[in-house]
Amino acid sequence: MQEKEAFAAIAQSEFHSRRRRNSLIRHDLFAEPAWDILLLLYIAHHRDQTMEVGRLCTAVSVAPTTALRWIGQLLDRGLAKHLAPDSAQGDVHILLSPCGIEEMERYLRDFLHRERLGDDLDRYFREP
């Protein structure tokens, strides 16, 4: 499997795991809409697609105002960018910026090599 294919598989798995977790445990405990948006935008990037803002808001399962606020933060920080509205539909589409792609791939690459991080938790469970 190519590295980019692996990245997309990790992003999809992470997003589905979060949805599954939210359906089983009170989802209001785990509000990370910015992360969900980044995952979806990376998946869309891998598929050579963009995300329409309304669909993106629905997909992250938070109030539209919350999703829009986080989309704004991602735009302001240069991790995402928007496309001009489609003249026929008037829909605004969002996609990852080159910086956003780089940041996500750095995380996903590290995730692929997480076995090297496994020992870090042991220090929390040692006897005093």
Solvent accessible surface area in square Angstrom, and as a share of the most:
residue,aa,sasa,rsa
1,M,184,0.82
2,Q,138,0.61
3,E,76,0.34
4,K,95,0.40
5,E,79,0.35
6,A,13,0.10
7,F,0,0.00
8,A,3,0.03
9,A,44,0.34
10,I,21,0.10
11,A,0,0.00
12,Q,50,0.22
13,S,65,0.42
14,E,40,0.18
15,F,19,0.08
16,H,105,0.47
17,S,44,0.29
18,R,13,0.05
19,R,53,0.19
20,R,137,0.50
21,R,68,0.25
22,N,26,0.13
23,S,87,0.56
24,L,142,0.71
25,I,85,0.43
26,R,167,0.61
27,H,105,0.47
28,D,84,0.44
29,L,116,0.58
30,F,62,0.26
31,A,71,0.55
32,E,85,0.38
33,P,8,0.05
34,A,21,0.16
35,W,53,0.18
36,D,4,0.02
37,I,0,0.00
38,L,22,0.11
39,L,0,0.00
40,L,20,0.10
41,L,1,0.01
42,Y,2,0.01
43,I,16,0.08
44,A,4,0.03
45,H,67,0.30
46,H,56,0.25
47,R,136,0.50
48,D,136,0.70
49,Q,105,0.47
50,T,45,0.26
51,M,36,0.16
52,E,37,0.17
53,V,24,0.14
54,G,36,0.35
55,R,180,0.66
56,L,0,0.00
57,C,11,0.06
58,T,108,0.63
59,A,32,0.25
60,V,2,0.01
61,S,64,0.42
62,V,45,0.26
63,A,55,0.43
64,P,86,0.54
65,T,97,0.57
66,T,30,0.17
67,A,0,0.00
68,L,87,0.44
69,R,140,0.51
70,W,87,0.31
71,I,7,0.04
72,G,26,0.25
73,Q,61,0.27
74,L,8,0.04
75,L,54,0.27
76,D,121,0.63
77,R,163,0.60
78,G,32,0.31
79,L,35,0.17
80,A,5,0.04
81,K,89,0.38
82,H,106,0.47
83,L,76,0.38
84,A,84,0.65
85,P,75,0.47
86,D,67,0.35
87,S,120,0.77
88,A,90,0.70
89,Q,130,0.58
90,G,47,0.45
91,D,49,0.25
92,V,49,0.28
93,H,50,0.22
94,I,3,0.01
95,L,42,0.21
96,L,3,0.02
97,S,11,0.07
98,P,99,0.62
99,C,64,0.38
100,G,0,0.00
101,I,36,0.18
102,E,112,0.50
103,E,63,0.28
104,M,5,0.02
105,E,14,0.06
106,R,139,0.51
107,Y,83,0.32
108,L,0,0.00
109,R,96,0.35
110,D,50,0.26
111,F,53,0.22
112,L,66,0.33
113,H,83,0.37
114,R,135,0.49
115,E,132,0.59
116,R,152,0.56
117,L,77,0.38
118,G,48,0.46
119,D,110,0.57
120,D,74,0.38
121,L,115,0.57
122,D,76,0.39
123,R,141,0.52
124,Y,142,0.54
125,F,161,0.67
126,R,165,0.60
127,E,154,0.69
128,P,171,1.07
